[in-house]
Amino acid sequence: MNGIRRMSQTLILMLLILTAVGCGGGSIAIERGSPEVPEVQVKAAGPETEEPAESCNAIIDWVDFLMINGIKYHYNYEGSGKVSDDQLGEKLGEVSYMLNDHACTDYEEKDGDAAFLPIGTAIYAMKGYKPEFRVIANSKIYEVSDNPNAATLGQLFDIEGKVDKVGLESAQDGSPIGDFSAEASAQFIQELLPLQHVGFNQVYEKTKHESGIFLRVYLLDGTSFRLVYYPEGNGFTAGAFGTESLKTLIMEQRAHIKAAAGL
């Protein structure tokens, strides 16, 4: 019975990913839409060597992710550029298995796995951030999507003292609509980071029939990342439920920004 449930979750998540990719550029480009999904969630045993999955008849659109030290990361393609060698911290490990063209939908992800990175690709910590939040591989920034050891969003996201502002993303194409005020941005982060991290699945169960509001957190180093917020369920796809005061802050800032933009 558990296997059936896990397979159902996998199919739902894959459909959500395909819907997101269909919105253009491999990302969700609407302000209110389906939950973002960090990657295909799959369970069961899989191949130990990088051999083609001869018995796999599925066409899998893998999200660009890697896994190391029990933490899953996805490539932050929208909010970061190519990194330089002077941003590399200590070496954390290497890719030991590439899923693309080798794994099927019943594969169980494990440490050393990556969707598209070849075997032997080095994985480094990123200077300025804890490795639980961001790592670097193949000159790209990979950002945490699932860390079962994070008790709060502050432990999930190493951004305290590193935030420039918070913005609202647009309705159709994902471009910025406008920014929270400086005071509201600071309050948003102050209330966000202590929230209990309960994981994506708990939030999804309460928000799966709801449209989301797309927010972007801009960091002082010029990078950024997206948060999706669901006001009815008062949840974030990062895996946390908000407070009432945080909900009020988001909805008020959203209304002000849209009004100023004539929306």
ChimeraX attribute file (.defattr): number of C-alpha atoms within 10 A of each C-alpha:
attribute: neighborCount
match mode: 1-to-1
recipient: residues
	/A:1	6
	/A:2	7
	/A:3	10
	/A:4	9
	/A:5	9
	/A:6	16
	/A:7	18
	/A:8	12
	/A:9	16
	/A:10	19
	/A:11	15
	/A:12	13
	/A:13	20
	/A:14	22
	/A:15	14
	/A:16	19
	/A:17	24
	/A:18	17
	/A:19	17
	/A:20	21
	/A:21	16
	/A:22	13
	/A:23	15
	/A:24	12
	/A:25	11
	/A:26	15
	/A:27	18
	/A:28	24
	/A:29	21
	/A:30	20
	/A:31	22
	/A:32	19
	/A:33	19
	/A:34	21
	/A:35	28
	/A:36	23
	/A:37	19
	/A:38	22
	/A:39	23
	/A:40	23
	/A:41	19
	/A:42	19
	/A:43	15
	/A:44	12
	/A:45	11
	/A:46	17
	/A:47	15
	/A:48	9
	/A:49	11
	/A:50	16
	/A:51	13
	/A:52	14
	/A:53	16
	/A:54	10
	/A:55	8
	/A:56	14
	/A:57	9
	/A:58	10
	/A:59	9
	/A:60	16
	/A:61	14
	/A:62	17
	/A:63	21
	/A:64	19
	/A:65	23
	/A:66	31
	/A:67	22
	/A:68	19
	/A:69	13
	/A:70	15
	/A:71	20
	/A:72	25
	/A:73	26
	/A:74	22
	/A:75	22
	/A:76	20
	/A:77	17
	/A:78	13
	/A:79	16
	/A:80	16
	/A:81	13
	/A:82	10
	/A:83	15
	/A:84	10
	/A:85	8
	/A:86	8
	/A:87	13
	/A:88	18
	/A:89	18
	/A:90	12
	/A:91	14
	/A:92	14
	/A:93	17
	/A:94	20
	/A:95	22
	/A:96	19
	/A:97	27
	/A:98	21
	/A:99	25
	/A:100	20
	/A:101	17
	/A:102	18
	/A:103	26
	/A:104	21
	/A:105	20
	/A:106	16
	/A:107	16
	/A:108	15
	/A:109	23
	/A:110	18
	/A:111	17
	/A:112	20
	/A:113	22
	/A:114	28
	/A:115	23
	/A:116	17
	/A:117	21
	/A:118	18
	/A:119	15
	/A:120	13
	/A:121	16
	/A:122	17
	/A:123	25
	/A:124	22
	/A:125	23
	/A:126	23
	/A:127	15
	/A:128	14
	/A:129	15
	/A:130	16
	/A:131	21
	/A:132	24
	/A:133	23
	/A:134	24
	/A:135	29
	/A:136	27
	/A:137	22
	/A:138	14
	/A:139	17
	/A:140	17
	/A:141	23
	/A:142	27
	/A:143	25
	/A:144	24
	/A:145	26
	/A:146	22
	/A:147	18
	/A:148	13
	/A:149	12
	/A:150	17
	/A:151	15
	/A:152	18
	/A:153	20
	/A:154	20
	/A:155	20
	/A:156	24
	/A:157	19
	/A:158	18
	/A:159	20
	/A:160	12
	/A:161	11
	/A:162	13
	/A:163	18
	/A:164	16
	/A:165	21
	/A:166	25
	/A:167	21
	/A:168	25
	/A:169	23
	/A:170	20
	/A:171	17
	/A:172	12
	/A:173	15
	/A:174	18
	/A:175	13
	/A:176	15
	/A:177	18
	/A:178	18
	/A:179	21
	/A:180	21
	/A:181	15
	/A:182	12
	/A:183	9
	/A:184	18
	/A:185	21
	/A:186	17
	/A:187	14
	/A:188	19
	/A:189	19
	/A:190	15
	/A:191	15
	/A:192	19
	/A:193	19
	/A:194	15
	/A:195	18
	/A:196	17
	/A:197	24
	/A:198	17
	/A:199	22
	/A:200	20
	/A:201	14
	/A:202	15
	/A:203	22
	/A:204	20
	/A:205	10
	/A:206	15
	/A:207	22
	/A:208	14
	/A:209	14
	/A:210	17
	/A:211	18
	/A:212	25
	/A:213	24
	/A:214	25
	/A:215	24
	/A:216	18
	/A:217	20
	/A:218	21
	/A:219	18
	/A:220	12
	/A:221	11
	/A:222	11
	/A:223	16
	/A:224	19
	/A:225	16
	/A:226	20
	/A:227	17
	/A:228	21
	/A:229	26
	/A:230	27
	/A:231	20
	/A:232	13
	/A:233	18
	/A:234	17
	/A:235	23
	/A:236	25
	/A:237	24
	/A:238	25
	/A:239	22
	/A:240	23
	/A:241	25
	/A:242	20
	/A:243	14
	/A:244	11
	/A:245	11
	/A:246	19
	/A:247	18
	/A:248	12
	/A:249	17
	/A:250	20
	/A:251	13
	/A:252	13
	/A:253	19
	/A:254	21
	/A:255	12
	/A:256	16
	/A:257	19
	/A:258	14
	/A:259	10
	/A:260	11
	/A:261	10
	/A:262	7
	/A:263	11
